[in-house]
Structure formats: structure tokens, C-alpha cells
Amino acid sequence: MSQSHTIFDYAQQFIPGGVSSANRLVDPNISFTRAEGAYIYDEDGKQYIDYHAAFGPPVLGHCHPDVNRRVYEELSRQDLIGVGSSQREAQLAEKIVGHIPCAEKVMFCNSGSEATYAALRLARAVTGRRKIVKFQGCYHGWHDAVLMNVISAPDKIGHKDPISAGMTPEVIDDTLVLPFNDVEAVNATFEEAGDTLAAVILEPIPHNIGCVLPRPEFLQALRDLTTRHGVVLIFDEVITGFRHALGGYQSIVGITPDLTTLGKAIANGYPLAALCGREDLMQHCRPGGDVFFAGTFNAHPVGIAASLATVEILEQPTSHEHLFTLGERMRNGLRDIYARHDIAATVAGFGSVFVSYFMDGPADNFTDLLRNDVDMFVSHRRKLIEEGIYELPVNLKRNHISLAHTEADVDRTLEIVDKVLSN
Ligand SMILES: Cc1ncc(COP(=O)(O)O)c(C=O)c1O
């Protein structure tokens, strides 16, 4: 029996399902114990090129020495004091204001779910309205207002598809779910209910279903309609923020939301998230304001130190260049391989993110992705794992390249993909 099995058995005795986050139980269930740069290592010492990247945080690669050094330095000064303002927290806020187009003020919390929760509460407070719009295929965290309609069964599309028991029905009712990239559906909803909406929240690139690129006219329609109807537009850049650009996807596409949520890559693997946006909105969250924003661990010095180090590295122009160049190399290489093997595949992605859907295009919304061959998607990844390439063996999940990945890693990955498909 491998060490991973032994650990799983042990964990299951004390932890329901053996893991503490719903998406971590996958087949094969491997226990990883070490991570460095582009690689992760299992309990048995086997090395894998890591593209799962913990769902996205280590954009510089695992255990980046500069990030860890800043974390150690911070730990030698303090763990958590938790009162008053802190110099480094303010420095990081200044960096975010400098980079993210919509950010005039910033507040820090620990997870993306907290950030989207706060964004929606703030939107409801400033508009005095209850209803929000989200899109099929987008994930924004585990709270009731948004935990629905991500990877839905075909018969659930067009209906509410809550992901957990125990969610409050009134909260579910207040969320309208629309198809992504569908300007007509958005127009119709605004015509009917625009003046009852508090917020529209979206992943500007829905990466929770791999990579669906937004049509520019779709994002523009959202911007125009929300402005016209006094609705708060929230870009959830928990995945795209810092990974695609320090200014988030909004800085690339040139459409500025009212609020933005950040998480994952902003601290390269340490827990930190943020809510940022227009000053007139964010001021409601100040102490004594009408919107309560608090947390014992908010702006934890470890996350702040890690994030400052991460920003400084990503500010070097070569950083995103490297991520984008390797992403392109991977996508082009995969397209060649699938063509040579005569496999119907759509290789999607943006920057450092890539995913192979086993279907012909288009891939414009979640409904299109129902054509993906799920068995092939998952079984192909299981074969790659056996060969030391770690892509999460779960339908529609994206892959991430980091600054630590090299051309040689990409080429080795492509060789193995070719080999696996040849067998
Ligand atoms: C776009 C997006 N928003 C929010 C979240 C929630 O973040 P967290 O898991 O840190 O609560 C996630 C997590 O995957 C996400 O992908």
C-alpha cells in the first residue's frame, strides 16, 4: 500500500471524507508533501510538474525564495497584533490602487469567499436593493448568494442549481442566473428588473469552467446597463487578478467595474484576499460606516508580506512576458498534437492558463462545454498523472503555468501528452 493510501485512511478517521475542502478529494487521491518551483512531490517521493497550482495561487511557483524570505522576516517581528494601521498593509493597498483600474480604496480579508460576500453586502447597502445577477459557470465562493450554477447538469441549466443543502431559500431567490456572453439575456433582464438589481457579479474570464473568453461587447453591455440602472458592477478577479496582469483582466480589456475582488495569486500561496473599488462605495466599509467589514485575521502580516514580495516580482516586465510566452507555447504545442492524432479538441486559455476541451468549438458559455467528452478529459489527465504531469483529474478544471515553469517543462509535458495519446 502506498504512503498516500495510508494517509488517506488515517485522515478519514478524523476528517469527513479525509479533506477540508470539497474539491480536494479526487481520484487518484495522492498525498503531496513537498512543493518547490514548478514541481510537487508525493509521499512516495515521486515528482510531478504541477499545473493544478492549488487552484491558482502560486503564480511565481511554489515556495518562491523571495516570498518566503519576506514571510520569515515578518514572522521574526510579529505574528498578529490586530490593532491599528500597519505600514506594510498600507503599502500593499497603495500598490493595488496603483495597478487595478477600479481601485481607489482597498480592504483586506483572507479568502475569495469573504471578499465576494463583502462586495455583495456593500452593493446591497449602497443601492438599497436585494437582487443580484450571476452567470452560469462562474464560481464566487461558498456563501449562499452565489453558491449555485457553476458546473451544472444539463437539465439544471436555466434553473436555480444550488450546490449545498442548508442554503437559505430567500437568499437563493434573490440571485438571478444568466448565461455568460449573452447580451440579449442581459438586456432582457435589465429591461424587466434593472431597477431592482443591487449588483452584477462575474468572473471576467470564467476560469471555474476552464477558460471561456468574454466577448468585448458582452462586458461593455454589462458596464453600460449597470451604469444606466445604478447597479454595482463587480469583477471577481480572484483568479485573473495578478495572474493575467497586476491590473487584473480589467486592465487588459479596458472595462472598469465599480468593485473588484482579489485572492489566490495576490500572495503566491499565502492566505490573503481583498475588496477594492470606487472610493465613494468603499468608504461605507470604514469603521463607523454603515457596512460592517471585519475579521480577526484580516490583513494578516504573513499574507501582506507575501503579497508585497509577489507584486514586486510581477512588476518586472519579464514576469508576465514569461507566463504568456509559455502559455502560448503550451497551447500551440497541444493543438499540433491533437491535430496529428486526429482528436477533436479545443485548446482554450489566456496567458498562463490553458485547458483542453475534448470537443469542437465554440466555447462561448457553459452550455457549449456540455459537448466536452468528460470521460476522455478525466481519463487523459489520470494517464498524465501516472507519467508525472499533474493536471487536476476533474472535468473542466483549468491548468496554470507559473514563473518557475520553463520551456523545458512545457516541452516535456508536450512529449508526455503525445506519448499518452499514442498508447
Ligand atoms: C473566481 C473565484 N472567486 C471566489 C473564489 C472563492 O475563493 P476562496 O476559495 O478563497 O474562498 C474562488 C475560488 O476558487 C474563485 O475561483
The ligand as a Gaussian input file, in Angstrom:
#p B3LYP/6-31G(d) Opt

LIG

0 1
 C      -13.373000      33.425000      -9.097000
 C      -13.401000      32.962000      -7.669000
 N      -13.983000      33.738000      -6.747000
 C      -14.035000      33.397000      -5.460000
 C      -13.493000      32.208000      -5.032000
 C      -13.553000      31.837000      -3.588000
 O      -12.286000      31.955000      -3.048000
 P      -11.877000      31.140000      -1.741000
 O      -11.836000      29.701000      -2.110000
 O      -10.528000      31.715000      -1.402000
 O      -12.898000      31.434000      -0.717000
 C      -12.881000      31.370000      -5.950000
 C      -12.299000      30.090000      -5.523000
 O      -11.985000      29.222000      -6.281000
 C      -12.847000      31.738000      -7.306000
 O      -12.291000      30.962000      -8.237000

